[in-house]
Amino acid sequence: MLKKVLIANRGEIAVRIVRACAEMNIRSVAIYTEPDRYALHVKRADEAYSLGEEPLAGYLDPLRIVNLALETGCDAIHPGYGFLSENANFAKLCEEKGITFIGPKSSVIHKMGDKTQARDSMRAAGVPVTPGSDGNLKDLNEALELAEKIGYPVMVKATSGGGGRGIRRCDSAEELKVQYPRVISEATKAFGSAEVFMEKCIVDPLHIEVQILADSHGNVVHLYERDCSIQRRNQKLIEIAPSPQLTPEQRQYIGGLGVKAAQAVGYENAGTVEFLISGNEVYFMEMNTRVQVEHTITEQITGVDIVREQLQIASGMPLSFAQKDIHYRGFALQFRINAEDPKNDFLPSFGRISHYYAPGGPGVRVDTAIYTGYEIPPYFDSMCLKLVVWALNWDHVIERGQRALDDMRLHGIKTTAQYYQQILKHPDFQGANFNTSFVPSHPELLNYSVKRHPSEVALAIASAIAAHAGW
């Protein structure tokens, strides 16, 4: 078993990993840059080390992180998600330095991170992929010719992309001429590579992903699927497990595809295979070679601790179960509570949290690194907490989600919580009749009134009285 793990991340996922390590009697080491000096993951880990003043550079410095792991006696590094989690060079450096990388081998990260190589691997394994380019596009002329052949709309995508970046939809040749250089520019800035490819745009699909776990003994299982169709500009907002829209036959089929995809590339550890579904057609989209933000809802419906399994797999142990042992029960929703103002085009709303009260009660889970008095820095992702609810059926999980969102108190910043309430109230969502076009198709959901609870009003009055009295 691993003895000491450096967590190459921050925020709620770092806290999540610290907790899993504590339960397994594994010492945890946190890293931080100056804006995170008072962050919760720093407070909760067994040890914590500064990486300097600059907000982002330390979290993105593979050599410094690996050397720190060696200096502090760590035998493994957990990358979490984001930052260096899908950086093949980081994983390779760990391999060269004798540090266990808690994830797949660097060669697998490289293959699946290169979207054209990933598509080729899936084709060879018999996993259906969307029609598109066989490799990277050479130039705009080739892009225009291929688009005419497969038909508009098309998607131009960064080959090394991820996280919804470096993607542009083109509905005509004129749009393609404009968007093609923009994607190249975005890809170069975000991923350091100008390579792009093209796919047929599957209009208004379901975005379904399959959670897989694989050990070093040849065992691969899936933990069923998540529905990530409620998204804005390719960024997920609300995730659901399992999908309320799949039939049992579709569920079995897509789960099998996820296992087949993992086996095809010799995958180890936790990963996610993402698909688009249109009618009865299923298309491979990409594979995320890391733990996902939304792993929580899979844990809620299956009872499997995914991060614990990651640590056990990295220790060389076999999976704790076989496919026949895995069952799901009920439904779970995850709300990404972002520090954004939905009524102002989702403008980031960073600042000090003046008061935070976590929702609770049956079937409610909160993964976060915030607390009352915490200052949300402007340098990182806007997500400040993940609110997860579980219930036995679809109607009840929606009701529980509404109650939990209403239960939460988060003052000092604007968040997406009240916007999510509007989504839960919509008849199409309640009837499980939605796809990736739901959010852009319902701009009226942004016309909600900002709700203030009596306690908030009383607090505001008391503050005003105190200020006036010179307290």
PEFEN-V248294 format. One record per run of one state. SS is the DSSP state (A for helix, B for strand, O for the rest). FROM is the first residue (numbers start at 1). TO is the last residue. If there is no record, write none. Layout:
ss={SS,SS}
from={FROM,FROM}
to={TO,TO}
This chain:
ss={O,B,O,A,O,B,O,A,O,A,O,B,O,A,O,A,O,B,O,A,O,B,O,A,O,A,O,B,O,B,O,A,O,B,O,B,O,A,O,B,O,B,O,B,O,B,O,A,O,B,O,B,O,A,O,A,O,A,O,B,O,B,A,O,B,O,B,O,B,O,B,O,B,O,B,O,A,O,B,O,A,O,A,O,A,O,A,O,A,O}
from={1,4,8,11,24,27,33,34,37,40,45,47,51,57,61,62,72,76,79,88,98,100,102,106,114,115,126,129,130,132,133,140,151,154,159,167,171,173,192,196,201,206,215,220,233,235,242,248,265,269,279,281,289,295,303,306,315,323,326,331,339,340,342,345,347,349,351,353,355,358,364,369,375,377,383,392,394,408,409,412,417,426,427,431,438,442,443,447,454,470}
to={3,7,10,23,26,32,33,36,39,44,46,50,56,60,61,71,75,78,87,97,99,101,105,113,114,125,128,129,131,132,139,150,153,158,166,170,172,191,195,200,205,214,219,232,234,241,247,264,268,278,280,288,294,302,305,314,322,325,330,338,339,341,344,346,348,350,352,354,357,363,368,374,376,382,391,393,407,408,411,416,425,426,430,437,441,442,446,453,469,471}
